[in-house]
Amino acid sequence: MEVLASGARYRQLIETLNVVPFELDPKRGRFSYVGPQIERVLGHAPESCLADGFWAGSVAHDFNNLLTAILGNAAVFGARSARAPGSGATASR
């Protein structure tokens, strides 16, 4: 009984942290546990994070969308910087 109570206290502690706890099964190369905080961070339910193909499909797609926005903004910023007076940058055609 004491082991169950200890496990419940540990789970409560882990699930109230401001990080995403996880457990990886090294034999299978898959997550066997992902904390509920993942929903706040990535917007996906913990159960879906345990499904086959989740990380390769969903997260890679989300990351690609973020990267596209970042690179697009960097290109706009770079173009504005090149046109700024005194920037030392010259546009060549």
N, C-alpha and C positions, 0 to 999 in steps of 0.2 A: 504494500500500500504506500509505503514511504517513497518508493521509486516512482510510482505514478504521480504523486504529489510533486516530487522534485522535477520530473519531466514537464509537468504542467507549468511550474514556475519558470523553468528554463524557456519554454516555448513563449510564455507571456513576455519575458524579458527580450528575447530575440525579435519578436514581432512588434515591439514598440520602439525599436531602435530607428534612427534616422538614416539607415543604410538598407541595402537589399541583401539579406542573408540568403545563401544558397548552399546546396550540397550537390556535389558532382560524383556520380558513380564512375570511378576510373575504368572499371572493367567494360562497361557499356559505352562510356564516353558521352553520357547524357546526364542531365540534371535530374536528381531524384527529389529535390525540394527547392522551391523558390518562394521567398517570403511574400506576404501580401503587399509589402511596400512597392513591389514591382508595378502594381496597378497605378500608383501615384506617379511613378517615374516614367514608365513607358505607355501607360494606358491599356495594358493587357492584363487579363485575369491570370493569377498564378497557375491555374490549371492549364491554360492554353500554352504557357511557357514550357510545360513538360511534354507537349505533343511532339511527335516526330516532324521534323522539317520546320518547326516554328522559327528557330533562330536564323536558319538559312533563308527563309522566305520573308516573314513579316518584318523582322528587325533589319535585315539587309535592305529591304525596300524603304523602310522609314529612314534609315541612315542615308541612303542614296538621295532621297528627297531633301534632307537637311543639307547634305553636301552640295547639291545643285544650287540651293538658295545661297549658301555661303560663297561658292565660287562665282555666282552671278553678281552678288553684292561686291565681291572683291574686284571683279572686272569693272564694274561701274565706278568704284572708288579709284581704281588705278587710272581709268580714263579721265576722271575729274582732276586727279593729281597731276597728270601729264599736261593738262591745259592750264593749270594754275600759274599765275604770274610768279616768276622767281623760283619756280620749281626746278629749273635746270634741265627739265625734260623737253625734248623736242619731238615733234611728230614728223615722221617721214612718210612719204608716199612713193 
